[in-house]
Amino acid sequence: MSRPQFALMLRRLSLAAVLTVGVVVLWPERKAAVAGTEAKAQSGEYKYVLRMSVGQNYLPGSVPAGIGEPLQGVTQVVAAFEARYPDTKVEIVTVPIEREFLVTQLSGGAAPDIVSVNVEDVWVDAQKQWYVPLDRFLERPNPFVVAKGDPAAPGARQWWDMFTYQAITRGKAAPDGNNYCISLDMVETGIFYNRTFFAQHGLRPPESWGEFIALLRRVKELGRTPLLTNIDCLADWGTDLIFDQFYRELMPGLDLKKDDPVRAAYLQGYMDPEEISFLHRQGYFTRRDPRFVEVWRKLGELRPFLTKDINTQDLTREFVTQQAVMLWNGSWFVYRLAGDQQLGFDWGVFYLPPMLPADSPYASGLPMCVIGGVATQLEVTNSALSDTDPALPFAERIARSGRLRRAVELLQFMCLPENTGRIVNEYPALIPNIVGVPVHPQLDPFVEILKRRYTTTKWAYTFDLRFTDILKRILHLYLTGAIDLDEFMRWQEDNVTTATENFLQRTQTDLAPLQQEWDRLAPLRAGWRDVPPPPSR
């Protein structure tokens, strides 16, 4: 069996295992509940039976990090909604987080009415009409706010006004200009560190990349694992942070698609797939692009200081037992540490420091950007339109569907401050995104990080699943020494080429406007150094 075949088999077995475990754990109770709901729906007791997957952060009955009582926030809010609408039943369902599974459900029309998925994945599939644009609802009042009678309350004029992080939330508009997600909360990553160990050895959080590498080296000399992370984090967070450090200053000459003012206020020149595809044809993001090579070289500098198994999903044990001194994780890890009564050390959080010219000739010296932002991203799928004729135009189905309106009303109800607080603040992990909902003080460091500008692009969410899968595989080979940087770059260039050409073929993107903007911006690029040479014609 070849390596690709073996890897594919493992992927399929992993997905099968997820599905099997989900069925075994949920089957008896879920089967009875579904049977009862279907009977009531058939008898006419329920006009609408909505299925919602809220994601792993708020799954009712789950116990995050094995600490505390089972979560009940979503259950309580849904019960209040059902009491308000006796003709509606809301089923909370679990959906495996693997995108392959969700794509299968969406293409077969079997997805839940409301799902939780990274909106960048939605962007890739927007043209397939799997997801419902929510702009027409966001631009109108939230009826539950209006019912309270305060015309000055956030949401009384527009649903949009209820969100605390306006730029981030509105900035999640897709390249087609539509908004597909509702964001109840925010997340950010950071380096959790053993503050006690730092104090004992005279260490401090670094202020530059060079200081960061020196810190990692010193911790290793002291006999501890310096930094815990894994290949998923490195291919996603690590790639985007370093890429932004080297390309941000070039954006005035590379930003070929001008966003609408609302989207641009937060994304500030974010590279969409069509821009990356066009620029790749100009030689960018290839072996001939020194900055692109430098991204991976700098990422490789971390390898001597990481845990041995960068495929691991267990980033907790070594840190809490003090075998490792730093851990790169999301704000959700706060709850694990804060709830551990036997931790035995103080901890803190710092963000990855900037690269300075002394660290790389392509460094901007700018602070590292935000790579988090919206956390639980709730989208409405075309399953919510199942009460309309599929032969009708998509826009007409949206206008006619009563089921869709009820699904949107559920999201609007969840956005009331008292309901969002009940869900998001059930434990300290994520930052509420609804005005009037307080933030757990333990999350304050992440609130500060979120004030930074957003990343230049999100490579792991830009193209199809094949691109991301190959990126993780070859990056793992490179970081474990199985291939050198040159061989990695050959693979990665081929990977980007295949992904961009597939994207352009699938979407039939018109590159003429990008070419016009490229030509117009040529004077800005005239004095640039170390840029890829023009492609041979």
C-alpha positions as CSV (number, residue, x, y, z in Angstrom):
1,M,0.0,0.0,0.0
2,S,1.4,3.4,-1.0
3,R,1.9,6.2,1.5
4,P,-1.0,8.3,0.0
5,Q,-3.3,5.3,0.1
6,F,-2.3,4.5,3.7
7,A,-2.9,8.1,4.7
8,L,-6.2,8.2,3.0
9,M,-7.2,5.0,4.8
10,L,-6.3,6.5,8.1
11,R,-8.3,9.6,7.4
12,R,-11.4,7.5,6.5
13,L,-10.9,5.4,9.6
14,S,-10.6,8.5,11.8
15,L,-13.8,9.9,10.3
16,A,-15.6,6.6,10.8
17,A,-14.4,6.5,14.4
18,V,-15.8,10.0,15.0
19,L,-19.1,9.0,13.6
20,T,-19.2,5.7,15.4
21,V,-18.4,7.3,18.8
22,G,-21.1,9.9,18.2
23,V,-23.7,7.3,17.4
24,V,-22.7,5.0,20.4
25,V,-22.8,7.9,22.8
26,L,-25.9,9.6,21.6
27,W,-27.9,6.8,20.0
28,P,-30.5,5.6,22.6
29,E,-31.5,9.1,23.9
30,R,-31.3,10.8,20.5
31,K,-33.2,8.0,18.8
32,A,-36.1,8.4,21.2
33,A,-36.0,12.1,21.1
34,V,-36.0,12.2,17.3
35,A,-38.8,9.6,17.1
36,G,-41.0,11.7,19.4
37,T,-40.3,14.9,17.6
38,E,-41.1,13.4,14.2
39,A,-44.3,12.0,15.5
40,K,-45.4,15.4,16.8
41,A,-44.3,17.1,13.5
42,Q,-46.4,14.6,11.6
43,S,-49.4,15.1,13.9
44,G,-49.1,18.8,13.3
45,E,-48.1,19.8,16.8
46,Y,-44.9,21.4,15.5
47,K,-44.9,23.5,12.4
48,Y,-41.1,23.8,12.4
49,V,-38.5,21.3,13.6
50,L,-35.2,23.1,13.4
51,R,-31.9,21.2,13.8
52,M,-28.9,23.3,15.1
53,S,-25.3,22.3,15.6
54,V,-23.8,24.8,18.0
55,G,-20.3,23.5,17.9
56,Q,-18.1,21.9,20.6
57,N,-17.7,25.0,22.7
58,Y,-21.3,25.1,23.9
59,L,-22.6,21.5,23.4
60,P,-25.2,20.8,26.0
61,G,-24.2,18.2,28.5
62,S,-20.5,18.4,27.7
63,V,-18.0,19.1,30.4
64,P,-15.2,21.3,29.0
65,A,-11.7,20.1,30.1
66,G,-13.5,17.6,32.4
67,I,-14.0,20.5,34.9
68,G,-17.2,21.6,36.5
69,E,-20.9,20.8,35.7
70,P,-22.3,19.8,32.3
71,L,-23.1,22.8,30.1
72,Q,-26.7,23.9,30.1
73,G,-26.7,27.4,28.6
74,V,-27.8,26.5,25.1
75,T,-30.5,24.2,26.5
76,Q,-31.9,26.9,28.7
77,V,-32.0,29.5,25.9
78,V,-33.6,27.0,23.5
79,A,-36.2,26.1,26.1
80,A,-37.1,29.8,26.5
81,F,-37.3,30.1,22.7
82,E,-39.6,27.1,22.4
83,A,-41.8,28.5,25.2
84,R,-42.2,31.6,23.1
85,Y,-43.0,29.6,19.9
86,P,-45.0,26.5,20.9
87,D,-45.1,25.5,17.2
88,T,-41.4,25.2,17.0
89,K,-39.0,22.4,18.2
90,V,-35.3,23.0,18.2
91,E,-33.1,19.9,18.1
92,I,-29.5,20.3,19.2
93,V,-27.4,17.9,17.1
94,T,-23.8,17.0,17.0
95,V,-21.9,17.2,13.7
96,P,-18.3,16.0,13.3
97,I,-15.9,18.9,12.9
98,E,-14.3,17.4,9.8
99,R,-15.2,19.5,6.8
100,E,-15.4,16.4,4.6
101,F,-18.4,15.3,6.6
102,L,-20.2,18.7,6.5
103,V,-19.6,19.0,2.7
104,T,-21.2,15.6,2.3
105,Q,-24.2,16.7,4.3
106,L,-24.5,20.0,2.5
107,S,-24.2,18.5,-1.0
108,G,-26.9,16.0,-0.1
109,G,-29.3,18.5,1.5
110,A,-29.0,16.8,4.9
111,A,-27.1,19.4,6.9
112,P,-28.6,20.9,10.1
113,D,-30.5,24.2,9.6
114,I,-27.9,26.0,11.6
115,V,-24.3,24.9,11.7
116,S,-21.1,26.2,13.3
117,V,-18.2,26.3,10.8
118,N,-15.3,28.7,10.1
119,V,-16.7,31.2,7.7
120,E,-13.7,31.1,5.5
121,D,-14.9,27.5,4.6
122,V,-18.2,29.1,3.8
123,W,-16.6,31.6,1.4
124,V,-15.1,28.7,-0.6
125,D,-18.6,27.2,-1.2
126,A,-20.7,30.4,-1.3
127,Q,-21.4,30.0,-5.1
128,K,-23.0,26.6,-4.4
129,Q,-25.9,28.2,-2.5
130,W,-25.4,25.9,0.5
131,Y,-25.5,28.9,2.9
132,V,-28.1,31.7,3.3
133,P,-26.8,35.3,3.2
134,L,-28.0,37.1,6.4
135,D,-27.6,40.7,5.4
136,R,-31.3,41.4,4.9
137,F,-32.0,40.4,8.5
138,L,-28.9,42.0,10.0
139,E,-29.9,45.4,8.5
140,R,-33.3,45.3,10.1
141,P,-34.3,45.6,13.8
142,N,-34.0,42.6,16.1
143,P,-37.7,42.0,16.9
144,F,-36.9,40.8,20.4
145,V,-35.1,44.0,21.2
146,V,-37.9,46.0,19.7
147,A,-40.4,44.1,21.9
148,K,-38.6,45.5,25.0
149,G,-39.6,49.0,24.1
150,D,-36.3,50.9,24.3
151,P,-35.7,52.5,20.9
152,A,-32.1,53.4,21.9
153,A,-31.1,49.8,22.8
154,P,-28.5,48.1,20.5
155,G,-30.5,46.1,18.0
156,A,-33.6,48.3,18.0
157,R,-32.5,50.0,14.8
158,Q,-30.4,47.2,13.2
159,W,-29.5,43.7,14.4
160,W,-26.0,44.7,13.4
161,D,-25.8,47.2,16.3
162,M,-25.8,44.4,18.9
163,F,-22.3,43.2,18.2
164,T,-19.4,44.6,20.3
165,Y,-16.6,43.9,17.8
166,Q,-18.2,45.7,14.9
167,A,-15.1,45.8,12.5
168,I,-14.3,42.1,13.2
169,T,-17.9,41.0,12.8
170,R,-18.7,43.0,9.7
171,G,-15.2,42.1,8.3
172,K,-16.3,38.5,8.0
173,A,-18.3,39.4,4.9
174,A,-17.5,37.0,2.1
175,P,-15.6,38.1,-1.0
176,D,-19.0,38.2,-2.7
177,G,-20.0,40.9,-0.3
178,N,-22.5,38.9,1.6
179,N,-22.5,38.1,5.3
180,Y,-23.1,34.4,6.2
181,C,-22.3,34.1,9.9
182,I,-23.5,35.3,13.3
183,S,-20.7,35.6,15.9
184,L,-21.7,35.4,19.5
185,D,-18.1,35.4,20.7
186,M,-14.4,36.0,20.0
187,V,-11.3,34.0,20.4
188,E,-7.6,34.7,20.2
189,T,-4.4,32.7,20.7
190,G,-1.5,33.4,22.9
191,I,1.6,31.8,24.5
192,F,0.7,30.5,27.9
193,Y,3.8,30.4,30.1
194,N,4.8,29.1,33.5
195,R,5.3,32.4,35.3
196,T,6.8,30.7,38.3
197,F,9.5,29.0,36.2
198,F,10.2,32.4,34.5
199,A,10.7,34.1,37.9
200,Q,12.9,31.3,39.2
201,H,15.3,31.6,36.3
202,G,15.2,35.3,35.6
203,L,13.3,35.0,32.3
204,R,10.7,37.4,30.9
205,P,8.4,37.5,27.9
206,P,10.2,38.4,24.7
207,E,9.9,41.6,22.8
208,S,11.2,40.4,19.4
209,W,11.5,37.2,17.4
210,G,15.2,37.1,18.2
211,E,14.5,37.3,21.9
212,F,11.8,34.6,21.5
213,I,14.3,32.2,19.9
214,A,16.9,33.0,22.7
215,L,14.2,32.3,25.3
216,L,13.3,29.0,23.8
217,R,17.0,28.0,23.6
218,R,17.5,29.0,27.3
219,V,14.6,26.9,28.5
220,K,15.9,23.9,26.5
221,E,19.3,24.4,28.2
222,L,17.4,24.2,31.5
223,G,16.1,20.8,30.7
224,R,12.5,21.5,29.9
225,T,10.5,21.4,26.6
226,P,10.3,25.1,25.6
227,L,7.1,25.2,23.5
228,L,4.1,23.0,23.0
229,T,2.2,23.2,19.8
230,N,1.3,20.9,16.9
231,I,1.2,20.8,13.1
232,D,-2.3,22.1,13.0
233,C,-1.3,25.3,14.8
234,L,1.9,25.7,12.9
235,A,0.2,25.3,9.5
236,D,-2.5,27.7,10.4
237,W,-1.5,30.3,13.1
238,G,2.3,30.1,12.6
239,T,2.1,30.4,8.8
240,D,-0.3,33.3,8.8
241,L,1.6,35.3,11.5
242,I,4.9,35.1,9.8
243,F,3.5,35.6,6.3
244,D,1.9,38.8,7.5
245,Q,5.2,40.0,9.0
246,F,6.9,39.8,5.5
247,Y,4.1,40.9,3.2
248,R,2.1,43.5,5.1
249,E,4.3,46.4,3.9
250,L,3.9,45.2,0.3
251,M,0.1,45.4,0.4
252,P,-0.2,48.9,-1.1
253,G,1.2,47.4,-4.3
254,L,-0.5,43.9,-4.1
255,D,-4.0,44.8,-2.9
256,L,-5.8,44.2,-6.2
257,K,-9.4,43.9,-5.1
258,K,-10.8,46.9,-3.2
259,D,-13.3,45.8,-0.6
260,D,-16.4,47.7,0.3
261,P,-15.7,50.2,3.2
262,V,-17.4,48.0,5.8
263,R,-15.3,44.9,5.0
264,A,-12.1,46.9,4.5
265,A,-12.4,48.6,7.9
266,Y,-11.3,45.4,9.6
267,L,-9.7,43.3,6.9
268,Q,-7.5,46.1,5.6
269,G,-6.4,44.6,2.3
270,Y,-7.0,40.9,3.2
271,M,-5.9,38.7,0.3
272,D,-8.8,36.8,-1.1
273,P,-8.3,33.6,-3.1
274,E,-8.6,35.3,-6.5
275,E,-5.9,37.8,-5.5
276,I,-3.6,35.0,-4.3
277,S,-4.3,33.1,-7.5
278,F,-3.5,36.2,-9.7
279,L,-0.3,37.0,-7.7
280,H,0.9,33.4,-7.9
281,R,0.8,33.7,-11.7
282,Q,3.0,36.7,-11.3
283,G,5.6,34.6,-9.5
284,Y,4.6,35.3,-5.9
285,F,4.3,32.5,-3.4
286,T,6.8,30.4,-5.3
287,R,10.5,29.3,-4.9
288,R,11.3,32.5,-6.8
289,D,9.7,34.7,-4.1
290,P,12.3,35.3,-1.4
291,R,9.7,36.3,1.2
292,F,7.7,33.2,0.7
293,V,10.8,31.1,1.2
294,E,11.6,33.1,4.3
295,V,8.2,32.4,5.8
296,W,9.0,28.7,6.0
297,R,12.6,29.1,7.0
298,K,11.6,31.2,10.0
299,L,8.9,28.7,10.9
300,G,11.5,26.0,10.8
301,E,13.5,27.9,13.4
302,L,10.9,26.8,16.0
303,R,11.4,23.0,15.4
304,P,14.3,22.3,17.8
305,F,12.3,23.7,20.6
306,L,8.9,22.0,20.1
307,T,7.5,18.8,21.6
308,K,8.8,15.7,19.8
309,D,5.5,14.7,18.4
310,I,4.0,17.6,16.6
311,N,1.1,15.5,15.4
312,T,-0.2,15.2,19.0
313,Q,-3.5,16.7,20.0
314,D,-2.6,16.6,23.7
315,L,-1.0,19.9,24.4
316,T,-2.0,19.9,28.1
317,R,-0.2,17.1,30.0
318,E,3.4,18.3,29.6
319,F,2.4,21.9,30.5
320,V,0.4,21.2,33.7
321,T,3.1,18.8,34.9
322,Q,5.8,21.5,34.3
323,Q,7.7,19.3,31.8
324,A,7.1,22.1,29.3
325,V,7.3,25.8,30.1
326,M,5.2,27.4,27.3
327,L,2.2,26.3,25.3
328,W,0.6,28.0,22.3
329,N,-3.1,27.7,22.6
330,G,-6.4,29.6,22.3
331,S,-8.2,31.6,25.0
332,W,-10.3,28.5,25.7
333,F,-7.3,27.1,27.6
334,V,-7.8,29.7,30.3
335,Y,-10.6,27.5,31.8
336,R,-8.4,24.5,32.0
337,L,-5.8,26.3,34.0
338,A,-8.1,28.4,36.1
339,G,-10.1,25.4,37.1
340,D,-7.1,23.3,38.1
341,Q,-6.9,23.4,41.9
342,Q,-3.7,21.4,42.0
343,L,-1.8,23.2,39.2
344,G,1.2,24.2,41.5
345,F,2.4,27.3,39.6
346,D,1.3,30.7,38.4
347,W,0.8,31.3,34.7
348,G,0.5,34.2,32.3
349,V,0.0,34.9,28.6
350,F,2.0,36.8,26.1
351,Y,1.6,37.2,22.3
352,L,4.1,36.2,19.7
353,P,6.6,39.1,19.4
354,P,7.4,40.9,16.1
355,M,10.2,40.2,13.8
356,L,12.8,43.0,13.5
357,P,15.2,43.8,10.7
358,A,17.9,42.0,12.8
359,D,15.7,38.9,12.6
360,S,15.0,38.9,8.9
361,P,15.8,41.3,6.0
362,Y,12.1,41.2,5.1
363,A,10.7,41.9,8.6
364,S,8.4,44.9,8.9
365,G,8.9,45.4,12.6
366,L,5.1,45.7,13.0
367,P,3.4,44.0,15.9
368,M,2.1,40.5,15.2
369,C,-1.4,40.6,13.8
370,V,-4.7,39.0,15.0
371,I,-5.3,35.5,13.8
372,G,-8.3,34.8,16.0
373,G,-11.3,37.0,15.8
374,V,-14.8,35.4,15.6
375,A,-15.0,32.0,17.4
376,T,-18.3,30.3,17.3
377,Q,-19.5,31.1,13.8
378,L,-23.2,30.2,13.2
379,E,-24.4,29.9,9.7
380,V,-27.9,29.1,8.2
381,T,-27.8,26.4,5.6
382,N,-30.1,25.8,2.7
383,S,-31.8,23.1,4.8
384,A,-33.7,26.0,6.3
385,L,-35.3,26.6,2.9
386,S,-36.8,23.1,2.8
387,D,-40.3,24.5,2.9
388,T,-39.8,26.1,-0.5
389,D,-39.6,24.7,-4.0
390,P,-36.0,23.9,-4.9
391,A,-36.7,24.9,-8.5
392,L,-37.3,28.5,-7.5
393,P,-34.4,31.0,-7.7
394,F,-32.4,31.1,-4.5
395,A,-33.3,34.7,-3.7
396,E,-37.0,33.9,-4.1
397,R,-36.8,30.8,-1.8
398,I,-35.2,33.1,0.8
399,A,-38.0,35.6,0.5
400,R,-40.7,33.0,0.8
401,S,-39.4,30.7,3.5
402,G,-41.2,30.7,6.9
403,R,-38.8,28.1,8.2
404,L,-35.9,30.3,7.4
405,R,-37.5,33.2,9.3
406,R,-37.9,31.0,12.3
407,A,-34.3,29.9,12.1
408,V,-33.2,33.5,12.0
409,E,-35.4,34.4,14.9
410,L,-33.7,31.7,16.9
411,L,-30.3,33.4,16.2
412,Q,-31.8,36.8,17.0
413,F,-33.1,35.5,20.3
414,M,-29.7,34.0,21.2
415,C,-28.2,37.5,20.6
416,L,-30.2,39.1,23.5
417,P,-27.5,40.0,26.1
418,E,-29.1,37.8,28.8
419,N,-29.1,34.8,26.4
420,T,-25.6,35.3,25.1
421,G,-24.3,35.7,28.6
422,R,-26.0,32.5,29.6
423,I,-24.3,30.7,26.8
424,V,-20.8,32.3,26.4
425,N,-20.1,33.1,30.1
426,E,-21.1,29.7,31.4
427,Y,-17.3,29.2,31.7
428,P,-14.3,31.4,30.9
429,A,-13.1,30.4,27.5
430,L,-14.4,32.9,24.9
431,I,-15.0,36.6,24.8
432,P,-18.7,37.7,24.4
433,N,-19.4,39.7,21.2
434,I,-22.8,41.2,22.3
435,V,-23.0,44.7,23.8
436,G,-23.9,44.5,27.5
437,V,-22.4,41.1,28.2
438,P,-19.4,41.3,30.6
439,V,-16.1,39.6,30.0
440,H,-14.5,37.2,32.4
441,P,-11.4,39.1,33.9
442,Q,-9.2,36.1,33.2
443,L,-9.7,36.7,29.5
444,D,-8.5,40.3,29.6
445,P,-5.1,39.5,27.9
446,F,-6.9,38.3,24.9
447,V,-9.2,41.3,24.8
448,E,-6.0,43.4,24.4
449,I,-4.7,41.2,21.6
450,L,-8.0,41.5,19.7
451,K,-7.4,45.3,19.4
452,R,-4.7,44.6,16.8
453,R,-5.2,44.5,13.0
454,Y,-6.3,41.3,11.2
455,T,-4.0,39.0,9.4
456,T,-3.1,39.4,5.7
457,T,-4.7,36.1,4.8
458,K,-5.7,32.7,6.2
459,W,-3.8,30.1,4.1
460,A,-5.4,27.1,5.8
461,Y,-8.9,28.4,4.8
462,T,-8.2,29.9,1.4
463,F,-8.4,26.9,-0.9
464,D,-9.8,23.4,-0.9
465,L,-9.3,20.6,1.5
466,R,-6.7,19.0,-0.6
467,F,-4.5,22.1,-0.4
468,T,-4.6,22.2,3.4
469,D,-4.1,18.5,3.7
470,I,-1.0,18.6,1.5
471,L,0.4,21.7,3.3
472,K,0.2,19.9,6.7
473,R,1.8,16.7,5.4
474,I,4.8,18.4,3.7
475,L,5.2,20.9,6.5
476,H,5.4,17.9,8.9
477,L,8.0,16.3,6.8
478,Y,10.0,19.5,6.7
479,L,9.8,20.3,10.4
480,T,10.8,16.7,11.3
481,G,13.8,16.7,9.0
482,A,12.5,14.2,6.5
483,I,12.9,16.8,3.7
484,D,14.9,20.0,3.5
485,L,13.7,23.5,2.8
486,D,14.3,23.3,-1.0
487,E,12.3,20.1,-1.3
488,F,9.6,21.5,0.8
489,M,9.4,24.6,-1.4
490,R,9.1,22.5,-4.6
491,W,6.1,20.6,-3.0
492,Q,4.5,23.8,-1.7
493,E,4.9,25.7,-5.0
494,D,3.2,22.8,-6.8
495,N,0.5,22.7,-4.1
496,V,-0.2,26.4,-4.5
497,T,-0.2,26.2,-8.3
498,T,-2.7,23.3,-8.2
499,A,-4.9,25.0,-5.7
500,T,-5.0,28.3,-7.5
501,E,-5.7,26.8,-10.9
502,N,-8.5,24.6,-9.5
503,F,-10.0,27.7,-7.8
504,L,-9.9,29.8,-11.0
505,Q,-11.4,26.9,-13.0
506,R,-14.1,26.2,-10.5
507,T,-15.2,29.8,-10.0
508,Q,-14.5,31.0,-13.5
509,T,-13.0,34.2,-12.0
510,D,-12.6,37.1,-14.3
511,L,-8.9,38.2,-13.8
512,A,-9.2,41.2,-16.1
513,P,-10.1,43.7,-13.3
514,L,-7.2,42.3,-11.3
515,Q,-4.8,42.7,-14.2
516,Q,-5.9,46.3,-14.7
517,E,-5.3,47.1,-11.0
518,W,-1.9,45.3,-11.2
519,D,-0.9,47.5,-14.0
520,R,-2.2,50.6,-12.3
521,L,-0.1,49.9,-9.2
522,A,3.1,49.1,-11.1
523,P,4.7,52.5,-10.1
524,L,4.4,51.5,-6.4
525,R,6.3,48.3,-7.0
526,A,9.0,49.9,-9.1
527,G,11.5,50.3,-6.3
528,W,10.9,47.0,-4.5
529,R,13.8,44.7,-3.8
530,D,13.8,40.9,-3.6
531,V,10.6,40.4,-5.4
532,P,10.0,37.5,-7.8
533,P,11.0,38.1,-11.4
534,P,8.2,38.5,-14.0
535,P,7.0,35.2,-15.3
536,S,8.3,34.2,-18.8
537,R,5.6,34.5,-21.4
